[in-house]
Amino acid sequence: MTETPLHEHTFDKTQVIVERAVPADAAVMCDIRDRAWLAAYPNPELAITEADILLNAKGPNGQFVPRRIAYLEQQIAAEDGIHDITMVAKVGGKVLGFVNPSRDEQNRRRIGALYVSPESQGLGIGGLLMRRVLEWWGNDEDIYLNVVSYNRNAIGFYEHFGFEATDSVILPDPAQPSYMKSLPLTEMVLRVQAKVA
Ligand SMILES: CC(C)(COP(=O)(O)OP(=O)(O)OC[C@H]1O[C@@H](n2cnc3c(N)ncnc32)[C@H](O)[C@@H]1OP(=O)(O)O)[C@@H](O)C(=O)NCCC(=O)NCCS
């Protein structure tokens, strides 16, 4: 019997379990991120194509994928659950989204990644992950993140939770290989006094 993919079912928020990730979740997290990028980041006005995003995500010949999985496995194994943590959202045992709150190089709280599988977006998973992060951190420090400047959906989502754009200019990563496309980034912050969720 062929298993029906989970995204062909509907589910409600009560079925979503948010828990700490384990290293074995890394491969599906990579796949979710890559597919979320492909769905959200091509931009004809800026001449950013699907092929550009595929190259950014997977590298020439796909070599970024195993490296990224190995990196994530190590990261998850090393997280202490106090200063940094990766949380996954699961329905029926399948990972459909994840978030990675941690400290940045300036020791500021930062959401480094928040992705929901494209087929499962708009159904409450991102909101559950965000609320769990806000509970986990508490309400005593600002929280930063970077978002692709034309990603209106994600910006609206973050604004819904009280984040606002800062006036910081985010420069491209100098370590990025020249064949990769730099996407314009906007920094957002959730100020302590603005937390409403
Ligand atoms: C952005 C993203 C994480 C949001 O997750 P989601 O599961 O689609 O969002 P939810 O359905 O859980 O929405 C949560 C809440 O935000 C609100 N919301 C979602 N998108 C919104 C938008 N564009 N504008 C205003 N409110 C929005 C919802 O109405 C909901 O409100 P409620 O909980 O008070 O009822 C998800 O769409 C995603 O992964 N997008 C692609 C990848 C991406 O852009 N990630 C961010 C990288 S920085």
The ligand as a Tripos MOL2 file, in Angstrom:
@<TRIPOS>MOLECULE
LIG
   48    50     1     0     0
SMALL
NO_CHARGES

@<TRIPOS>ATOM
      1 C1          6.8720   32.5800    7.5640 C.3       1 LIG1
      2 C2          6.3910   31.2210    8.0820 C.3       1 LIG1
      3 C3          7.4380   30.6420    9.0330 C.3       1 LIG1
      4 C4          5.0610   31.3810    8.8250 C.3       1 LIG1
      5 O1          4.6130   30.1080    9.2630 O.3       1 LIG1
      6 P1          3.0870   29.6360    8.9720 P.3       1 LIG1
      7 O2          2.9410   28.2760    9.5030 O.co2     1 LIG1
      8 O3          2.8110   29.8160    7.5110 O.co2     1 LIG1
      9 O4          2.2740   30.7130    9.8240 O.3       1 LIG1
     10 P2          0.9700   30.4420   10.7200 P.3       1 LIG1
     11 O5         -0.1030   29.8670    9.8670 O.co2     1 LIG1
     12 O6          1.3640   29.6470   11.8970 O.co2     1 LIG1
     13 O7          0.5860   31.9090   11.1870 O.3       1 LIG1
     14 C5          0.7680   32.3100   12.5420 C.3       1 LIG1
     15 C6          0.1040   33.6220   12.7740 C.3       1 LIG1
     16 O8          0.7170   34.6290   11.9490 O.3       1 LIG1
     17 C7         -0.2660   35.2730   11.1510 C.3       1 LIG1
     18 N1          0.3330   35.5220    9.8490 N.ar      1 LIG1
     19 C8          0.9520   34.6220    9.0530 C.ar      1 LIG1
     20 N2          1.4200   35.2250    7.9410 N.ar      1 LIG1
     21 C9          1.0580   36.5370    8.0490 C.ar      1 LIG1
     22 C10         1.2490   37.6700    7.2110 C.ar      1 LIG1
     23 N3          1.8960   37.5930    6.0600 N.pl3     1 LIG1
     24 N4          0.7750   38.8670    7.6410 N.ar      1 LIG1
     25 C11         0.1160   38.9790    8.8250 C.ar      1 LIG1
     26 N5         -0.0890   37.9140    9.6650 N.ar      1 LIG1
     27 C12         0.3800   36.7160    9.2750 C.ar      1 LIG1
     28 C13        -1.3980   34.2590   11.0320 C.3       1 LIG1
     29 O9         -2.6220   34.8860   10.7710 O.3       1 LIG1
     30 C14        -1.3690   33.5980   12.3930 C.3       1 LIG1
     31 O10        -2.0380   34.3990   13.3440 O.3       1 LIG1
     32 P3         -2.6590   33.7800   14.7150 P.3       1 LIG1
     33 O11        -1.7200   32.7340   15.2230 O.co2     1 LIG1
     34 O12        -2.7610   34.9550   15.6290 O.co2     1 LIG1
     35 O13        -3.9640   33.1780   14.2840 O.co2     1 LIG1
     36 C15         6.1430   30.2280    6.9010 C.3       1 LIG1
     37 O14         5.1700   30.7580    6.0450 O.3       1 LIG1
     38 C16         7.3830   29.8960    6.1050 C.2       1 LIG1
     39 O15         8.1200   28.9780    6.4580 O.2       1 LIG1
     40 N6          7.6150   30.6420    4.9980 N.am      1 LIG1
     41 C17         8.7000   30.3490    4.0650 C.3       1 LIG1
     42 C18        10.0450   30.4340    4.7080 C.3       1 LIG1
     43 C19        10.2710   31.7420    5.3600 C.2       1 LIG1
     44 O16        10.0030   32.7790    4.7740 O.2       1 LIG1
     45 N7         10.7970   31.6650    6.5750 N.am      1 LIG1
     46 C20        11.2190   32.8360    7.2730 C.3       1 LIG1
     47 C21        12.6460   33.0270    6.9610 C.3       1 LIG1
     48 S1         13.2770   34.4880    7.7360 S.3       1 LIG1
@<TRIPOS>BOND
     1     1     2 1
     2     2     3 1
     3     2     4 1
     4     2    36 1
     5     4     5 1
     6     5     6 1
     7     6     7 2
     8     6     8 1
     9     6     9 1
    10     9    10 1
    11    10    11 2
    12    10    12 1
    13    10    13 1
    14    13    14 1
    15    14    15 1
    16    15    16 1
    17    15    30 1
    18    16    17 1
    19    17    18 1
    20    17    28 1
    21    18    19 ar
    22    18    27 ar
    23    19    20 ar
    24    20    21 ar
    25    21    22 ar
    26    21    27 ar
    27    22    23 1
    28    22    24 ar
    29    24    25 ar
    30    25    26 ar
    31    26    27 ar
    32    28    29 1
    33    28    30 1
    34    30    31 1
    35    31    32 1
    36    32    33 2
    37    32    34 1
    38    32    35 1
    39    36    37 1
    40    36    38 1
    41    38    39 2
    42    38    40 1
    43    40    41 1
    44    41    42 1
    45    42    43 1
    46    43    44 2
    47    43    45 1
    48    45    46 1
    49    46    47 1
    50    47    48 1
@<TRIPOS>SUBSTRUCTURE
     1 LIG1         1 GROUP 0 **** ****
